[in-house]
Amino acid sequence: MALTSANADTGITQNVPVAAVDLQDDIVAGTAFLPAASILADNSGTGTAANKDSASKDAPVSAEKEMRGLWVATVVNIDYPSKPTTDPEILKKEAVDILDMAKNTGLNAVFLQVRPTADAFYKSKIFPWSKFLTGTQGKAPNNGFDPLAFWIEEAHARGIELHAWINPFRITKKTASESKPTINSLHSSHPARKNPGWVVQYSDGNLYFNPGIPEVRKLVVDGVMEIVNNYDIDGIHFDDYFYPGRDFNDSKTFAAYGKGFKNIGDWRRNNIHLLVSDVYNAIKASDKDVRFGISPFGIWANKKNNSLGSDTNGLETYYNHFADSRKWVKDGIVDYICPQLYWNIGYKIADYSKLLTWWKDVVSGTSVDLYVGHAAYKTGNSDKTSPWHGVAEIERQMLLNRNYPEVKGSLFYNYTSLANSPALRSLIRGVYDRLDGKTVQVPLKVSWPSKDITTSYTKYYLAGASDPSKPLYINGKLVTSRSRKGYFGVLVDLQNGANTFAFTQEGAYVTRTITRSAGSSTATKMSKAEIIASSVFPQSQEYRMPGEKITLSCQAPAGAQVTVKIGGKTYNMTTSSKSGGLYRATFTYSYTIPSYTGTPRVIDLGAPVYT
């Protein structure tokens, strides 16, 4: 079958070569990037930031302007300390490392968990020292060291706010390997051991204070005010732990204190509301400039169960934790609300974007600030089809927040997730520095593709320029194919549908979304025997390294014999189509870029010619 031939540069440029490049050279894909701006397309979507030295000198944007916070969890040593110790020097070093990372990431507030299980990370006359701090409940750090005082001093020295994060009712948090705790397993000074009638053992095996007992709520308020009066903190913070579940064993307490309530659910919600109101009023009655806020579970209630709820289908904090977080806002008994929106944009059960708009409507017209809690811990999923693959979901959420003036900031859970992901830290700082109008000396740019695209290819080559002195990451993985001046090229696999690639470098980020179309599943009959010019690959400049494979392709009748000529040699192409005749089929040939020795130079392999 005779074919009309086609060149790979048809309708694009006069010459679209595939080039071999020596990594020691400062050229990529047959084009010298000197100066870079003459070759690289300008990227309006590029996030820029101050260089590291400059950023370390500049004070962070104040939390009053925009909250940029980080949760540091101490329960079961999730974040701090890495393991229990009485050594002040170890505790100090780990604290400093966390605060330095927070500042270098562009954050301005740390929410330190100072009372994880009714035990303390500070000097208290009410609660014993935490076992997660020193390894033994009631045992103090050596040399009179006070961790909270140290954290406050070091945070403020860096322009960072320090908020004391408290779990009001949780008494124990057992791990899977630990036996079920008892009241007698607590330190002798523990208020739960002194008042066993205040304690309920829940079905998860852990002990909790009973919120329905007035003396319990007073204990929590007194504990809060002990911190407020003795430490220069910037805020008191509660998370989403209130009642642990619907099957909490408090029927006798309800019988004693529930007069006037139609059901136990309304009574429980009122107990939590009383606590929140009492804490807020006590703080405001002091002469301290301390903010009080709560980070509830992200879904207040589903619309199908409550007409005021959100268009979601998940667990409801109103019914499961008995936390009426919407009422706290409407009654103005918190300074801020920070719902934990730990789902991706578009998630059917709990869509981040739907919950964001629901919460902004809740705070609208009130004096309560809205912060958003982000699931930093979900990033870096190894499944390429997951929205949490790489770090781009966090960027999408942060930028979506900017559409709503009601959103006054973000908190990221948790420290260890950021510490383990340079790419995520780089992205967060890049977003903030871009918003703050800072610039970099060597901008991160992706020149190919120059914008988001749709393609039918199974692989794609991304290339651009970066700062050679700093590591570069794509979706959290280190990019190794870079020249000495920072020019890079990465061949990526494409799944059907949208594939988002986030390039991150200290203080900068660029994302590209490449959507792979599924293509037609039915064979199409061609009117004549020809190679379809618009189908040949490559259609534009390709950037490749010696030894790298590139799949050359074109579409032609299935019954034809198709060849491709490149680099002075001709190769037979193959197709997986079983149709035959004039039915259209895709032909491919896997070509290996040759290696060359000697002085670094451009090797122009020419435009592939398909026949």
Secondary structure, 3 states (H helix, E strand, C coil): CCCECEECCCCCCCCCCEEECCCCCCEECCEECCCHHHCCCCCCCCECCCCHHHHHHCCCCCCCCCEEEEEECCHHHCCCCCCCCCCHHHHHHHHHHHHHHHHHCCCCEEEEEEECCCCECCCCCCCCECHHHHCCCCCCCHHHCCHHHHHHHHHHHCCCEEEEEECCCECCCCCCCCCCCCHHHCCCCCHHHHCHHHEEECCCCCEEECCCCHHHHHHHHHHHHHHHHHCCCCEEEECCCCCCCCCCCCHHHHHHHCCCCCCHHHHHHHHHHHHHHHHHHHHHHCCCCCEEEECCECCCCECCCCCCCECCCCCCHHHHCCCCHHHHHHHCCCCEECCECCCCCCCCCCCHHHHHHHHHHHHCCCCCEEEEEECHHHCCCCCCCCCCCCCHHHHHHHHHHCCCCCEEEEEECCHHHHHCCHHHHHHHHHHHHHHCCCCCCCCCEEEECCCCEEECCCEEEEEEECCCCCCEEECCEECCCECCCCEEEEEEECCCEEEEEEEEECCEEEEEEEEECCCCCCCCECCCCECCHHHCECCCCEECCCCCEEEEEEEEECCCCCEEEECCEEEECEECCCCCCCEEEEEEEEEECCCCCCCCCCEECCCCEEC
